[in-house]
Amino acid sequence: MDPLDTVVTELRALGDPARAEREKRYLKSDLLHLGVPVPAIRKIAVRAAAGRSREQTLALARDLWQEPVHEARMTAVEVLVRNWALLKARDLPIIERMIRESHTWAYVDVLAIKVVGALLWRYPRLAMTLDLWSGDENLWIRRTALLALIRGIRLGEGDLTRLSEYGDALIEEQEFFIRKALGWVLRELSKRDPDWVTAWLRPRRDRISGVTLREAVRHLPAEHRELLG
């Protein structure tokens, strides 16, 4: 059986109509939803990605992404996650297209952190593309520019210069998903470097949104939160 047909058949067999209706409503999605839990999707993706070359991985992800089915797109994302080590810097435009077509955090966040972030970690020169993305008109591309920094932060190799620059550029954003993303990245950094996060937030306290601030301080020690008022 064709790999695409195999995956779609497995997904359909695990569908739950009631769950599908809830998820479609929650995500405000125009796609068909089958109602397959994320852990089950990941298991299918692991099997589908196993033993595939870079070209086969990209082809399968492309074919799954073209299906107007939420779970097929989720599987496309997870296939790329499983085989991220095969990807090259020149594959970033493929990921960018997927992000631009996503229209939801449900695909974007995984692509941003686990695929774009992984490529950035392996190919630091891709940071120049992130610089462009941080000012892109597409909010999901801007969100990706921020979230792609998380992998380096978690590894103790965070690009704090870029975080500061992106933060200053986006601090007055009106888009909820950008405000939330900035807070999320700061929250991740606060687990390793609460002093840096506090020092960055203090002079910007009157400009930063409540959404960003609440996320950013979630894991700050009490003494650091007190410094922010």
C-alpha positions in Angstrom: 0.0 0.0 0.0 1.1 3.5 -0.7 2.7 5.2 2.4 0.1 8.0 2.3 -2.8 5.6 2.0 -1.4 3.5 4.9 -1.2 6.5 7.2 -4.6 7.8 6.3 -6.2 4.3 6.8 -4.6 4.0 10.2 -5.8 7.5 11.2 -9.4 6.8 10.0 -9.5 3.5 12.0 -8.7 5.4 15.2 -11.2 8.3 14.7 -13.7 9.4 17.3 -16.5 11.5 15.9 -17.3 13.2 19.2 -13.7 14.1 19.7 -13.4 15.3 16.1 -16.3 17.7 16.6 -14.8 19.1 19.8 -11.4 19.6 18.3 -12.7 21.2 15.1 -14.7 23.7 17.1 -11.8 24.4 19.5 -9.3 25.0 16.7 -11.9 26.8 14.5 -10.7 24.6 11.7 -12.0 24.3 8.1 -10.4 20.9 7.7 -11.9 17.5 8.2 -11.3 16.2 11.7 -11.2 12.5 12.5 -10.8 12.8 16.3 -7.5 10.9 16.7 -5.5 11.6 20.0 -2.1 13.2 19.6 -0.2 10.2 21.2 -1.8 7.9 18.6 -0.8 10.3 15.8 2.7 10.3 17.1 2.9 6.5 17.1 1.7 6.4 13.5 4.3 9.0 12.6 7.1 7.0 14.2 6.2 4.0 12.1 5.8 6.1 8.9 9.1 7.9 9.4 11.1 4.8 10.2 13.8 4.0 7.7 13.0 6.8 5.3 15.6 8.9 3.5 15.5 12.7 3.5 13.8 12.7 0.2 11.3 10.1 1.2 10.6 12.0 4.5 10.0 15.3 2.7 7.8 13.6 0.1 5.6 11.8 2.7 5.3 15.0 4.7 4.3 16.9 1.5 1.7 14.3 0.6 0.2 14.2 4.1 0.2 18.0 4.3 -1.8 18.3 1.1 -4.6 16.1 2.6 -7.4 18.4 3.9 -7.5 16.3 7.1 -6.3 17.7 10.4 -4.7 14.5 11.6 -2.9 14.0 8.3 -1.3 17.4 8.7 -0.4 16.6 12.3 1.2 13.4 11.1 3.1 15.4 8.4 4.5 17.6 11.1 5.4 14.7 13.4 7.2 12.8 10.5 9.4 15.8 10.1 10.1 15.9 13.8 11.1 12.2 13.9 13.5 12.7 11.0 14.7 16.2 11.6 18.3 15.0 11.7 18.0 14.2 8.0 16.9 17.7 7.0 19.2 20.3 5.5 19.3 24.1 5.7 18.0 24.2 2.1 14.8 22.5 3.3 13.7 25.5 5.4 11.5 27.0 2.6 9.5 23.8 2.7 8.9 24.3 6.4 8.2 27.9 5.8 5.4 27.1 3.3 3.8 24.7 5.8 3.9 27.4 8.5 2.3 30.0 6.2 -0.4 27.5 5.3 -1.1 26.5 8.9 -3.3 29.2 10.3 -3.1 27.6 13.7 -0.7 27.1 16.6 -1.5 23.4 16.5 1.0 22.9 13.7 3.1 26.0 14.0 4.4 25.5 17.5 5.8 22.0 16.8 7.3 23.0 13.5 8.8 26.1 15.1 10.4 24.5 18.2 11.2 21.0 17.0 11.9 21.5 13.3 12.9 25.1 12.7 14.6 25.3 16.1 16.5 22.1 15.3 17.7 23.4 11.9 18.7 26.7 13.5 20.8 24.8 16.1 22.5 22.8 13.4 22.9 25.6 10.9 23.3 28.9 12.9 23.4 30.9 9.7 19.6 30.4 9.4 19.3 33.0 12.2 19.5 35.6 9.4 16.2 34.2 8.0 14.7 34.4 11.5 15.6 38.1 11.5 13.5 38.6 8.4 10.7 36.4 9.9 10.5 38.5 13.0 9.1 41.3 10.9 7.0 39.3 8.5 3.4 40.3 7.9 2.3 36.7 8.7 1.7 36.4 12.4 2.6 32.6 12.4 5.9 33.4 10.8 6.6 36.0 13.5 5.6 33.5 16.1 8.0 31.0 14.7 10.9 33.4 14.8 10.4 33.7 18.6 9.6 30.0 19.3 12.6 28.7 17.2 14.8 30.3 19.9 13.5 27.9 22.6 15.6 24.9 21.6 18.9 26.8 22.1 17.6 28.2 25.4 16.7 24.7 26.7 20.2 23.5 25.7 21.8 26.4 27.6 22.9 28.0 24.3 20.2 30.6 23.9 20.7 33.5 21.5 19.9 36.2 24.0 20.9 39.1 21.7 18.3 38.0 19.2 15.7 37.3 21.9 16.1 40.9 23.1 16.0 42.3 19.6 12.9 40.4 18.7 11.3 41.2 22.0 11.8 44.9 21.5 10.5 44.7 18.0 7.4 42.8 19.1 6.7 44.1 22.6 3.8 46.2 21.5 2.2 43.6 19.2 -1.5 43.5 19.4 -1.7 39.8 18.2 -2.5 37.5 21.1 -0.4 34.7 19.7 2.7 36.9 19.4 2.3 38.3 22.9 1.9 34.7 24.2 4.9 33.5 22.3 7.2 36.2 23.7 6.1 35.4 27.2 6.7 31.7 26.5 10.3 32.2 25.4 11.0 34.4 28.4 9.4 31.8 30.7 11.7 29.1 29.2 14.8 31.3 29.8 13.7 32.2 33.3 14.2 28.5 34.3 17.9 28.9 33.6 18.6 32.6 33.9 16.0 34.5 36.0 18.4 37.4 36.5 18.5 38.1 32.7 14.7 37.8 32.3 14.1 40.1 35.3 16.6 42.7 34.0 15.1 42.6 30.6 11.5 43.0 31.9 12.1 45.8 34.4 12.7 48.7 32.1 9.9 47.5 29.8 7.3 46.9 32.5 5.1 49.7 31.3 5.1 48.6 27.7 4.8 44.9 27.9 1.4 43.3 27.6 -0.3 41.5 30.5 -0.4 38.3 28.5 3.4 38.4 27.9 4.2 39.4 31.5 2.0 36.6 33.0 3.8 34.0 30.9 7.2 35.4 31.5 7.1 35.5 35.3 5.4 32.1 35.8 8.6 30.4 36.9 10.4 33.4 38.3 11.4 33.1 42.0 9.4 35.3 44.3 12.2 37.7 44.9 12.5 38.4 41.2 8.8 38.9 40.8 8.9 41.4 43.6 11.4 43.5 41.6 8.8 43.8 38.8 6.2 45.4 41.1 
